[in-house]
């Protein structure tokens, strides 16, 4: 945040000169900056891809040259074959759907309850005084340690996984949302009050929008944790899902398949994360305006 | 001051005092027995060092703080009320997710009163503020001076009778600041609203005002009210005239004498 405002201040100074006249000039950065950026940015991505492909090649070559056992480290080609097989016989797809369901429902519960709690905590001092210390205290419990208990209480079906996911995703969301709802400057609140805004209006017109950047920071962390939560809960006890699949293939020493599931899991994680990031960019548009991007160069 | 015409007094402050509790359990006297009558259409500057309670004074008038004792009365007609006040803050305090035009429309939006007339008023303000090409831009695409102009426009949106300005140009660089002062005078000249303008710059206070209220700190007291009988319209060259210098010197002496008395 602080670097952000500094950047804005810098841009403001740069604009302040033509401001004396009432015919301000277009921001001079807009015309030449994109060209410079384009020249620099595209190679960066290409390099990353090249390095990644290079690593895969090295991996393949090492496995083949030293004849590494398939049980220890399978070659990338073997993983690819296992992936294709998994998709062809439908096993990867069906188990993915189960895990995705657990992640999405659990994540949804976490988002809903964290946002409601954050509103209550920031709006009512009593709730804050009573509830917040307790929540912080329970946050110190490693949530994955709760997974076995949840299995005992809710069985090996989907509900124990959903709850593990919700539990693990809840705290980063709550903390960020509370910070977010409190992030509106006191002066901004007074500005709205000077126009006769009610408490609800201050909430709607100021506190909720200013909380959004923080909430999305929390969502980005929480969505990745949700994937971890679902897999861990499935490890502890389940009959389906990608976590179950990893354990099952480990038992049969089908390590290529384990790797294939890991690939699918990271794809799920990347996809969910990308959705959250994209949604954030779309909703929190004002923190990434041209002025900011231009001064990034 | 001439109080013969009670009827055009728009704000009357009667021995306002304000005590703040401190963390150590004591109290700080932010304002001590401040009385002032403001006439309609008058431009009043309030100067004083930081901590003299000049911002507190505006906040009490605006209704953002409540005085410990004393009274604020609005007059002369019954309908002069707090909703006829507009406040401009030291920071522009624009909502970054709203375009410039929508920031201007903040007040009508809060009162569910956005209609064709307010839209037209917003466009009119954009022209008046020299921001007609920036209506659909977002605040962080604007310079600091432009942002503060939007802040002023937002306060003018509901056409208040009284404009309260709390160091509105304090965060701007010196050159922009002078220009903004003169622009403000131009806007003020169009319909002569009553303005209470808080600043810590003596020349700025004198350049803009009909009367300068001089305040001294701890406790915040009204040291004197200095009449500025310079002709209008004022220009930047006014600063170099001997009359201007005399008034500035007078105010400076007032502030210094209070300083040494403590």
Boltz contact constraints between the chains, C-beta under 6 A:
constraints:
  - contact:
      token1: [A, 8]
      token2: [B, 140]
      max_distance: 6.0
  - contact:
      token1: [A, 12]
      token2: [B, 143]
      max_distance: 6.0
  - contact:
      token1: [A, 12]
      token2: [B, 144]
      max_distance: 6.0
  - contact:
      token1: [A, 15]
      token2: [B, 143]
      max_distance: 6.0
  - contact:
      token1: [A, 16]
      token2: [B, 143]
      max_distance: 6.0
  - contact:
      token1: [A, 16]
      token2: [B, 176]
      max_distance: 6.0
  - contact:
      token1: [A, 19]
      token2: [B, 143]
      max_distance: 6.0
  - contact:
      token1: [A, 19]
      token2: [B, 145]
      max_distance: 6.0
  - contact:
      token1: [A, 19]
      token2: [B, 146]
      max_distance: 6.0
  - contact:
      token1: [A, 19]
      token2: [B, 176]
      max_distance: 6.0
  - contact:
      token1: [A, 20]
      token2: [B, 179]
      max_distance: 6.0
  - contact:
      token1: [A, 22]
      token2: [B, 130]
      max_distance: 6.0
  - contact:
      token1: [A, 187]
      token2: [B, 93]
      max_distance: 6.0
  - contact:
      token1: [A, 188]
      token2: [B, 93]
      max_distance: 6.0
  - contact:
      token1: [A, 190]
      token2: [B, 64]
      max_distance: 6.0
  - contact:
      token1: [A, 191]
      token2: [B, 93]
      max_distance: 6.0
  - contact:
      token1: [A, 194]
      token2: [B, 62]
      max_distance: 6.0
  - contact:
      token1: [A, 194]
      token2: [B, 87]
      max_distance: 6.0
  - contact:
      token1: [A, 195]
      token2: [B, 107]
      max_distance: 6.0
  - contact:
      token1: [A, 195]
      token2: [B, 110]
      max_distance: 6.0
  - contact:
      token1: [A, 197]
      token2: [B, 110]
      max_distance: 6.0
  - contact:
      token1: [A, 201]
      token2: [B, 110]
      max_distance: 6.0
  - contact:
      token1: [A, 209]
      token2: [B, 97]
      max_distance: 6.0
  - contact:
      token1: [A, 286]
      token2: [B, 96]
      max_distance: 6.0
  - contact:
      token1: [A, 286]
      token2: [B, 97]
      max_distance: 6.0
  - contact:
      token1: [A, 286]
      token2: [B, 138]
      max_distance: 6.0
  - contact:
      token1: [A, 289]
      token2: [B, 138]
      max_distance: 6.0
  - contact:
      token1: [A, 289]
      token2: [B, 140]
      max_distance: 6.0
  - contact:
      token1: [A, 291]
      token2: [B, 140]
      max_distance: 6.0
  - contact:
      token1: [A, 291]
      token2: [B, 141]
      max_distance: 6.0
